[in-house]
């Protein structure tokens, strides 16, 4: 097994790991999303930013976590074959709860 900055070579398979944001516009055979949990460092991130940053980054969207919601959709739809979500049994992300609602 060998490593470089964003790649792992494992039994002749190259595994590239990226943040969801940096993967925008790319495709992969398989996508694995990790940390899909309801926590401050989960996805969506619940880290509170400063009021100034929130004002500068404000959008007219009325959805909670609008930008991260878009990124989540992009991550789910950029796979050529399959997408896997790594979800904890307890405290799943609100995005997972919403997916369950629309698929049942």
C-alpha positions as CSV (number, residue, x, y, z in Angstrom):
1,X,0.0,0.0,0.0
2,X,1.4,3.4,-0.9
3,X,0.2,6.9,-0.1
4,X,0.6,10.4,-1.5
5,X,-1.2,13.6,-0.6
6,X,-4.8,12.6,-1.6
7,X,-4.4,9.1,-2.9
8,X,-4.0,5.6,-1.6
9,X,-2.9,2.7,-3.8
10,X,-4.3,-0.6,-2.5
11,X,-4.1,-3.8,-4.4
12,X,-4.1,-2.0,-7.8
13,X,-7.0,0.2,-6.9
14,X,-6.5,3.9,-6.5
15,X,-8.6,5.4,-3.7
16,X,-8.8,9.2,-3.8
17,X,-10.1,11.0,-0.7
18,X,-11.4,14.5,-1.0
19,X,-13.7,16.9,0.9
20,X,-17.2,17.1,-0.5
21,X,-16.5,20.7,-1.5
22,X,-13.3,19.9,-3.4
23,X,-15.0,17.1,-5.2
24,X,-17.5,19.3,-7.0
25,X,-17.5,18.7,-10.7
26,X,-15.8,15.4,-10.5
27,X,-17.1,11.8,-10.9
28,X,-16.0,8.5,-9.3
29,X,-16.9,4.9,-9.8
30,X,-17.9,4.7,-6.2
31,X,-18.4,7.4,-3.6
32,X,-18.2,6.9,0.1
33,X,-19.4,9.7,2.4
34,X,-18.2,9.7,6.0
35,X,-19.2,11.5,9.1
36,X,-22.9,11.8,8.2
37,X,-23.8,12.5,11.8
38,X,-25.8,15.1,13.7
39,X,-22.9,16.8,15.6
40,X,-21.0,20.1,15.4
41,X,-18.3,18.5,13.2
42,X,-20.7,16.2,11.2
43,X,-22.4,16.8,7.9
44,X,-23.9,19.3,7.8
45,X,-21.4,21.1,10.0
46,X,-23.1,22.8,13.0
47,X,-20.1,24.9,14.0
48,X,-21.4,28.3,14.8
49,X,-19.6,31.0,12.8
50,X,-19.2,34.6,13.7
51,X,-22.1,37.0,13.0
52,X,-19.9,38.9,10.5
53,X,-19.1,35.7,8.5
54,X,-22.8,34.7,8.6
55,X,-23.8,38.1,7.2
56,X,-21.1,38.0,4.5
57,X,-22.1,34.5,3.4
58,X,-25.8,35.0,3.7
59,X,-28.0,33.8,0.9
60,X,-31.6,34.2,0.1
61,X,-32.3,30.5,0.6
62,X,-34.9,29.7,3.2
63,X,-33.5,26.2,3.8
64,X,-31.5,25.2,6.9
65,X,-27.9,24.4,5.8
66,X,-28.7,25.4,2.2
67,X,-25.1,25.3,0.9
68,X,-24.2,22.1,2.6
69,X,-27.5,20.6,1.4
70,X,-26.4,21.4,-2.2
71,X,-23.0,19.8,-1.5
72,X,-24.7,16.7,-0.1
73,X,-26.8,16.4,-3.2
74,X,-23.7,16.8,-5.4
75,X,-21.8,14.2,-3.5
76,X,-24.7,11.7,-3.9
77,X,-25.1,12.2,-7.6
78,X,-21.5,12.3,-8.7
79,X,-20.9,8.5,-8.5
80,X,-21.0,6.4,-11.7
81,X,-22.1,3.3,-9.8
82,X,-22.8,3.4,-6.1
83,X,-22.8,5.8,-3.1
84,X,-22.2,4.6,0.4
85,X,-23.1,6.7,3.4
86,X,-21.2,6.0,6.7
87,X,-24.0,6.8,9.2
88,X,-23.8,6.2,13.0
89,X,-26.7,4.2,14.6
90,X,-27.3,7.1,17.0
91,X,-27.5,10.8,16.0
92,X,-27.7,10.5,12.2
93,X,-27.5,13.7,10.2
94,X,-30.7,15.6,9.5
95,X,-30.0,15.0,5.8
96,X,-30.2,11.2,6.4
97,X,-33.5,11.7,8.3
98,X,-34.9,13.7,5.3
99,X,-33.8,11.0,2.9
100,X,-35.6,8.3,4.9
101,X,-38.8,10.4,4.9
102,X,-38.8,10.7,1.1
103,X,-37.9,7.0,0.4
104,X,-40.4,5.4,2.7
